[in-house]
């Protein structure tokens, strides 16, 4: 009987140890989805975390004016790359937006890494999904989520941007 309890205790201990050794997922590396002007941005690029990390020479620019959102994030993290989101004259309030790539003068999305460009202008039959969760013209906060797929100019490679989120205090 004592042997059964020892075995059971050993089994329970092993299960607890296994739970505590949970490996961090790529989603766990993204900043939380906030709406307080936290100056954060992150997404998964082909399943790998892309985040702004001030300790890694990150550069970003965020602006909102007359329904236009401009965001550029250049990150020197292990994944690296530059992410660009530009919508012109359509984002006027919080809500869901499907942004077609058929007119590059209105919406332009891009990702540049290792000298290769992926852009919405090469992907005319697709769209970006954007959800604006906060657009505060008094405090100058904008926050939201995004996802899209982009191709290179030869349509031979693509990048899938998912679980994107941003929360910026923007320049008016």
Secondary structure, DSSP 8 states (H G I E B T S, - for coil): -HHHHHHHHHHHHHHHHHHHT----TGGGS-----S---EEEEEETTEEEE--GGGT-EEEEEEETTEEEEEEE--SSS--EEEEEE-S---SSEEEEEESS-TTTEEEEEEETTEEEEGGG-TT-EEEEEEEEEETTTTEEEEEEEEEEE-TTSS-EEEEEEEEEEEE-B-
